[in-house]
């Protein structure tokens, strides 16, 4: 158990709908990362939040948005869903600071949310 | 930009034997971190081992060791005494210099351990 929790574990919905995925980081971790894992694209970074603020953006579609709340949990909102959005969505968290390349900055992943768009 | 290459889509190994999973990387930054993750069929991503670019010694964690060859830009994972439970996808990943930055992943290698 990594200490990162994600809900729900599975989500089945229809095209055009909107869903919200939730993540709670490990205790003490201020950084939250969202990744998408699909069969054709592999593991892709979507977006990162650090202590409530957006820190980095990856290959995130405009239909997708995220936020991190004062209690540090994060939500990923996916709207106008398409068949191609079906994937495993991971949240990861890491500790604050540390030297570049130093230990202690490992990212620990939650169990993922498997989204199926029909 | 950072890039990770895993050239072995699938590997087979006999139980109790050792296996090496290849990973090469590309970066122009002198400081970086390299990671290996395991993803069993259940889907979760499990952190295995970490190697810092300035670490003098190869990282080891139990049956996992990392064969780090900086000049060749390779960070191969060695699993000793393979077990049936080692069957999974294995991903090599890199983190750019700043500590709180996203990981860049390779496409993974599927390891199958045969009894």
Interface residues (C-beta under 8 A of the other chain):
Chain A: X2 X30 X31 X33 X35 X42 X43 X45 X48 X50 X55 X56 X58 X88 X90 X92 X94 X96 X97 X98 X99 X100 X101 X102 X103 X105 X106 X107 X108 X109 X110 X111 X112 X114
Chain B: X31 X32 X33 X35 X37 X43 X44 X45 X46 X47 X50 X52 X53 X54 X91 X95 X97 X98 X99 X100 X101 X102 X103 X104 X105 X106 X107 X108
